[in-house]
Amino acid sequence: MQHADSARNRRYTVVAHRDLVKVTLDIRRSEFIGMIRRVDSEDEARAWIDEVRGEHHAATHVVPAFVLGADRDVQRSSDDGEPAGTAGMPMIQALTNYRAVHNGEEFSDVSDICAIVVRYFGGVKLGAGGLVRAYSDTAVAALEQTPLIVRKRMLLVTIDAPHADVGRVENELRSAQYEVLGTEYDGHAATVTIGLDDTNNALVDFNGHLASMTAGESEAVAIGTRWQDVT
């Protein structure tokens, strides 16, 4: 299993879409509603938390937890009136320990994610251990219903190609498993933007492949980096 554990991290796992994922568990007469949503910032997470609290104003507890960033350096949670350490922190641990599978490999690197568990008390006290399990299990149950994809830091490069050749170039790049991010047409040439894994030798290696593909007629130029969801 691989972990996201340094500022050099070039990839992590995110929720595949912006839609709400929701599950409901009945645990000893209490109703636990688990919700997952992708968020890009602390402000976005807190706005959604406030929205859910408004929708579930009659709930006994509305417990949030969110994790942000490629290195998961922002982690926030609240117990919302449950005994300290029995609700929010177990949910944080459920998020950070969850094992996402990509291409047969497991990664505990889920981020840019907010989980909320709403509890409607049913009259039976669970005790500290029972609360930890209930909040953790509800968060995990929601995660198990959440589609996840990889988000990579990509080096953006461009190449120019004549209009007549750009379709072939794009097809050959895709066949070689490169991420073609878009093409702009201007004048007599088209500019193709490609996303490469942001490694030390990415541009040199790509230009080597490009030289063999175009008989040395094209050379890529780096224009910056960005985080990109990839399937």
C-alpha positions in Angstrom: 0.0 0.0 0.0 1.3 3.5 -0.9 0.7 6.6 1.1 0.6 10.3 0.4 3.3 11.5 2.8 5.3 14.4 1.5 5.2 17.8 -0.2 6.6 16.0 -3.3 3.4 14.1 -3.7 2.3 14.2 -7.3 -1.0 12.3 -7.1 -3.9 11.7 -4.7 -7.4 10.3 -4.8 -10.5 12.5 -5.1 -14.3 12.0 -5.4 -15.1 11.6 -9.1 -18.0 14.0 -9.3 -19.6 16.9 -7.4 -22.8 15.1 -6.6 -23.9 14.2 -3.1 -23.4 10.6 -1.9 -25.8 9.6 0.9 -26.3 6.4 3.0 -28.4 5.7 6.1 -27.6 3.2 8.8 -29.9 2.2 11.7 -27.7 1.6 14.8 -29.5 0.6 18.0 -32.5 2.8 17.1 -30.5 5.8 16.2 -30.5 6.9 12.5 -27.1 7.8 11.2 -27.1 9.5 7.8 -23.7 9.6 6.1 -22.9 12.1 3.4 -19.9 12.6 1.2 -19.1 15.5 -1.1 -16.1 16.7 -3.0 -14.8 20.1 -1.8 -11.9 22.3 -3.0 -11.5 24.6 -0.1 -12.2 25.1 3.6 -14.8 27.8 2.8 -16.6 25.4 0.5 -16.6 22.6 3.1 -17.9 24.9 5.8 -20.6 26.3 3.5 -21.9 22.8 2.8 -21.8 21.9 6.5 -23.9 25.0 7.3 -26.3 24.0 4.6 -26.7 20.4 6.0 -27.2 21.8 9.5 -30.0 24.0 8.2 -31.6 21.1 6.5 -31.3 18.8 9.5 -32.0 21.4 12.2 -34.0 18.8 14.2 -31.1 16.3 14.3 -29.4 15.5 17.6 -25.9 15.9 16.1 -24.5 17.0 12.8 -20.8 15.9 12.8 -18.5 17.1 10.0 -15.0 16.0 9.0 -13.0 17.2 6.0 -9.5 16.7 4.5 -8.0 19.0 1.9 -4.9 19.2 -0.3 -2.5 16.9 -2.1 -0.6 16.3 1.2 -3.8 16.3 3.3 -2.3 19.1 5.4 -5.8 20.5 6.2 -7.9 18.2 8.4 -10.8 19.5 10.4 -13.6 17.9 12.4 -16.1 18.6 15.1 -17.9 16.3 17.6 -20.9 18.6 17.6 -21.9 17.8 21.2 -20.9 14.1 21.3 -18.3 13.2 23.9 -14.9 14.4 22.9 -13.1 12.2 20.4 -16.0 9.9 19.7 -17.3 11.3 16.4 -15.3 13.8 14.4 -11.9 12.3 14.9 -13.1 8.7 14.0 -14.5 10.2 10.8 -11.2 11.9 10.0 -9.4 8.5 10.5 -12.0 6.8 8.3 -11.2 9.3 5.5 -7.4 9.2 5.9 -7.2 5.4 6.3 -9.6 4.5 3.5 -8.0 2.4 0.8 -8.8 3.3 -2.7 -7.8 0.9 -5.5 -6.4 2.1 -8.8 -5.1 -0.3 -11.4 -4.8 -3.1 -8.8 -2.9 -1.0 -6.3 -4.1 0.4 -2.9 -3.7 4.0 -1.9 -4.6 5.6 1.4 -4.6 9.1 0.0 -8.2 10.4 -0.3 -8.4 14.2 0.0 -10.5 17.2 -1.1 -13.4 15.5 0.6 -16.0 16.4 3.2 -18.0 13.8 5.2 -21.0 14.6 7.4 -22.8 12.2 9.6 -26.2 13.3 10.9 -27.6 11.5 13.9 -31.2 11.3 15.0 -31.1 9.8 18.5 -33.3 6.8 19.1 -33.2 6.6 22.8 -30.4 4.0 23.3 -27.0 5.3 24.4 -24.1 3.8 22.6 -21.2 4.5 24.9 -17.9 5.9 23.8 -16.8 2.8 21.9 -20.2 2.4 20.3 -20.2 6.0 19.1 -16.7 5.7 17.6 -17.8 2.6 15.7 -21.1 4.2 14.6 -19.6 7.4 13.2 -16.6 5.6 11.6 -18.8 2.9 10.1 -21.2 5.4 8.7 -18.4 7.4 7.0 -16.9 4.2 5.6 -20.3 3.1 4.3 -20.7 6.4 2.5 -17.2 6.2 1.1 -17.9 2.7 -0.2 -20.6 4.2 -2.3 -18.5 7.0 -3.6 -16.8 6.8 -7.0 -13.1 7.8 -6.7 -10.6 8.8 -9.3 -6.9 9.9 -9.4 -5.9 13.5 -9.4 -2.3 14.1 -10.7 0.0 17.1 -10.9 0.7 17.4 -14.5 3.4 19.2 -16.5 1.6 21.0 -19.3 3.5 21.1 -22.6 2.5 22.3 -26.1 3.5 21.2 -29.6 2.6 22.9 -32.9 1.4 20.9 -35.9 0.0 21.7 -39.3 -3.7 21.5 -39.5 -3.4 18.6 -41.9 -1.3 16.6 -39.4 -2.9 17.4 -36.1 -5.5 14.6 -36.1 -2.8 12.0 -36.7 -0.6 13.5 -34.0 -3.4 13.5 -31.5 -4.3 9.9 -32.3 -0.7 8.8 -31.9 -0.3 10.6 -28.6 -3.4 9.0 -27.2 -2.3 5.6 -28.5 0.9 6.1 -26.6 -1.2 6.8 -23.4 -0.5 10.5 -23.2 -3.2 12.9 -21.9 -4.2 15.2 -24.8 -5.9 18.1 -23.0 -7.0 20.2 -25.9 -6.1 21.7 -29.3 -6.3 25.3 -30.5 -6.4 26.3 -34.2 -4.7 29.5 -35.2 -3.4 30.5 -38.6 -1.6 27.7 -40.4 -0.8 25.6 -37.4 -2.6 24.0 -34.5 -1.3 24.0 -30.9 -1.9 20.7 -29.0 -1.7 20.8 -25.2 -0.5 17.6 -23.5 -0.4 16.7 -19.8 2.6 14.7 -18.6 3.2 13.2 -15.2 5.3 15.9 -13.4 8.5 14.0 -13.0 12.1 15.3 -13.3 12.7 13.9 -16.8 9.1 14.3 -18.2 9.8 16.9 -20.9 13.1 15.2 -22.0 11.5 11.8 -22.2 8.5 13.1 -24.1 10.5 15.0 -26.6 12.5 11.9 -27.3 9.3 10.0 -28.1 8.0 13.0 -30.1 11.2 13.2 -32.2 10.7 9.6 -33.3 7.0 10.1 -34.0 7.5 13.3 -36.1 10.9 12.6 -37.6 12.4 15.3 -35.5 10.0 18.0 -36.8 8.3 18.8 -33.5 9.5 19.7 -30.1 7.4 20.3 -27.0 7.6 23.4 -24.8 6.6 23.4 -21.1 4.1 26.0 -20.2 3.4 25.3 -16.5 1.8 22.7 -14.2 -1.7 22.1 -12.9 -3.7 19.4 -11.0 -5.8 17.3 -13.4 -8.4 14.6 -12.7 -7.5 11.5 -14.8 -9.5 8.4 -15.5 
